[in-house]
Amino acid sequence: MEIRVYYKDTDAGGVVYYANYLRFFEVARTEYMRELGISIEEYINNGTLFVVVHAELDYKSPAGYGDVLSIATWVVELKKASFTFQHQIINQADQRLIVTGNTTLCCINEQRKVQALPPELLYKLKA
C-alpha cells in the first residue's frame, strides 16, 4: 500500500516521528487482512480480538513531509494463538529503504484470555 507523509506525521526536525511507523504498520496490516477477506470488525463483533504483543522496528533512512511511501506487508509466522507480520517501508521517489520491522498479534477473547486463532483465519493467512 502507499501512504503520503503529512505534516502531522513529522517531528520538530521535519522527519517522520519514529512512533508513526507503528501506525503505518497497523494501517498496512489491516489493509492486508482486508484484501485476504478477513474482517476485523466481524471478529470483534463475535468476541475475538487481536492485540499487538510485540513490535520491532529498524530505522534505515529518514522520510519527510510530502514523501510517498510504499509499505509491503506479509505474514512470516503463524502459531496456535498468534501471528507475525513483516513490514518494509520504501520511499517511492528513490526506492530508498526507510524502515523494516515486524509486529506480532495475539488472539484473545472478550475476557482478555488468550485463545487459539480461528481456523478460517489460519486458512486465509496461509493462502
N, C-alpha and C positions, 0 to 999 in steps of 0.2 A: 504494500500500500504506500501511498505518498502522503506526506504531511508538509505543510509550509510552516516555517518558523515565524511566529508573530512576536511583536514587542513584548507581550505578556510572558513569553517563553524565555526571555533573556534576563540576565542579571545586570548588575551595575557596570560590568566590563563589556557588555554588548554581545556576550555569547550565551548559548543555551544554558540555563541554570541546570546544574547536574541532576537534580531530582526529577526534572521534567522528562528525562529519558525514560524513567519508570512509567510515567503517564503515557508516553508514546508507545511503550511496550504493551501496556494494558489495552489501548485502542487497537493495536495491531493484532493481539491475540484474540480479542473479541471479534474483530472482522474475520480473522482466520477461521474461527469456530463457526461464525455465521455462514461463511462460504461452504463449510462442510455440512451445513444443515443442522447445526447444533444451536438450539435456542436456550440461551442462558435464562431468559425470562420464564420459560416453561419449567426448567429445573427449579428455579426459585419458588414458583407457584406450587410446585409439588414437594417442597420442603428440602430440596437438595441444594446445597450451597458450595461454592468453590472459593477458597481463601488462599492468598499467597502466603506460603510458609518459608520461602527462600527467594532472594533476589540477588543477583550478582551482575556487576557492570564493569567493563574495562574500557576506559576512555582512550581513544586513539588520536583524535583530532577535534578541534572545536568547530561548532556550527554556529552561525549567527543569524541575525534578523534578515528575513527575506529568503533564506536558503530553502530549497525544496529538497526534502529528504525522502529516500526510499527505505522502507522498513521491510525486511524479509523475516518471516516467522515460520518455524516448523517445530514439530514435536520430536524430541530426542529421547524421551524415556517415558514409559508407562509402567506404573506399579499398581498394586492392588487398590490403593486409596489415593494415589497422587499421579500427576503427570507434569513433565517438564518441557518448557518451550525454550528454544534457542532463538535469539534475535540478533539481527545485524542491521545497522543503520549506515547508509551511504549517502553522501552529498551527490545529488544528481548532476550538478553542473560540471564537476571534475572527477566524479567517481571515487572520491576520497573516502576511506573508511573512517567513520565518526565514532561509533560505539559498537561493541559486541556485548552480549550478556545473556543471561537466562533467568527464567522465573519458574518456580515450582509451585503448583497449586494442589491443595489437598481438598478432598471431598468430605463435607460434614453435613450433618442433619440439623434440623431447627434447634435441637438441644445442644448444638455445638460439639457433638460427638463425632469422631472420625467414622466414616462409613466407606464401604467399597464403592468404587466407581460403577455407575450403572452400565450393564452390558452393552446397551445400544450406543452409549458414549464411547466405550472402548472400541467398538466396531468402527465407528466413524473416525475416531482419531488414528486408528491403524491404517485406514484407507490411503 
